[in-house]
């Protein structure tokens, strides 16, 4: 009644494919290195040399080669850069925790704290200067 299917289904698994497969661990390494490299770029733009060096060490460990470093200035406000760095450090922390990378997780958490402190300090300075505007 029905003619049998003569071609393989497009939904069948391609287990014998000739391309290399990456493990979950390798994928997480790549993802973590990417988040840390993005954090490094923002850290370098903020001029935080020592923190940038620590991040660069972790990127080099994950990638097997040192990252390219440059301070491509975007003329963004420091507060915006600190918010972006905080978000990137948070993403790196999630991936580092997922792959049980204690060193990268601690570094990411420290960077989140540093950027939170910088943002709090900047908002306190702004609030203090706003109170002085009509004080003359």
C-alpha positions in Angstrom: 0.0 0.0 0.0 2.8 2.5 0.9 6.1 2.6 -0.8 9.0 2.3 1.6 11.3 5.3 2.3 14.4 4.9 0.3 16.4 7.9 1.5 17.7 8.4 5.0 15.7 10.9 7.1 17.0 14.3 7.7 16.2 13.8 11.3 18.5 10.8 11.8 21.5 11.5 14.0 24.8 12.1 12.2 27.0 10.2 14.6 29.5 9.2 12.0 30.1 12.8 10.7 33.6 13.8 9.8 33.6 17.0 11.8 35.0 17.3 15.3 32.7 17.5 18.2 33.4 19.5 21.4 32.5 18.3 24.9 30.4 20.3 27.2 33.5 21.2 29.2 35.2 22.6 26.0 32.1 24.6 25.2 32.0 26.1 28.7 35.8 26.9 28.4 35.2 28.8 25.2 32.2 30.6 26.6 34.0 31.6 29.8 37.1 32.8 27.9 34.8 34.9 25.7 33.1 36.6 28.7 36.5 37.2 30.4 38.0 38.6 27.2 35.0 41.0 26.9 35.5 41.9 30.6 39.2 42.5 29.9 38.4 44.9 27.1 36.2 47.0 29.4 38.7 46.7 32.3 41.5 48.0 30.0 39.3 50.9 28.9 38.8 51.8 32.5 42.5 51.8 33.0 42.6 49.2 35.7 45.9 47.6 34.8 46.3 45.2 37.7 42.8 43.8 37.4 43.3 43.5 33.7 46.5 41.5 34.2 44.6 39.0 36.4 41.8 38.6 33.9 44.3 38.2 31.1 46.0 35.4 33.0 42.7 33.5 33.2 41.9 34.1 29.5 45.4 32.8 28.6 44.8 29.7 30.8 41.5 28.9 29.1 42.6 29.6 25.5 46.1 28.4 25.8 47.4 31.8 24.4 47.6 35.3 25.8 44.8 37.6 24.7 45.3 40.6 22.5 45.1 43.7 24.7 44.3 47.2 23.6 42.4 50.0 25.1 39.9 50.9 22.3 38.4 54.0 23.8 34.6 54.3 23.3 34.2 57.7 25.0 31.6 56.0 27.2 31.0 57.4 30.7 32.9 55.6 33.4 29.6 54.7 35.2 28.4 53.0 32.0 31.6 51.1 31.7 31.4 49.9 35.3 27.8 48.7 34.7 28.9 46.8 31.6 31.9 45.3 33.4 29.7 44.3 36.3 27.3 42.5 33.9 30.2 40.8 32.1 31.7 39.7 35.4 28.3 38.3 36.4 28.1 36.2 33.2 31.6 34.9 33.7 30.7 34.0 37.3 27.7 32.0 36.1 29.8 30.0 33.6 32.7 29.6 35.9 30.4 28.2 38.6 28.8 25.9 36.0 32.1 24.4 35.1 33.4 24.4 38.7 36.3 26.7 37.9 37.0 28.2 41.4 39.7 30.5 40.3 37.7 32.2 37.6 34.6 32.3 39.8 36.5 34.1 42.6 38.0 36.5 40.2 34.6 37.2 38.6 33.0 37.8 42.0 35.8 40.1 43.0 35.4 42.1 39.8 31.6 42.4 40.4 32.3 43.7 43.9 34.8 46.2 42.6 32.5 47.6 39.9 29.6 47.7 42.4 31.8 49.7 44.8 32.8 52.0 41.9 29.2 52.6 40.9 28.2 53.3 44.5 31.1 55.7 44.9 30.2 57.5 41.7 26.5 57.9 42.7 27.5 59.2 46.2 29.8 61.8 44.5 26.9 62.8 42.2 24.5 63.1 45.2 26.9 65.1 47.2 27.6 67.6 44.4 23.8 67.9 43.8 23.3 69.1 47.4 26.0 71.8 46.9 24.4 73.4 43.9 22.2 75.9 45.7 24.3 76.2 48.8 26.0 79.5 47.9 
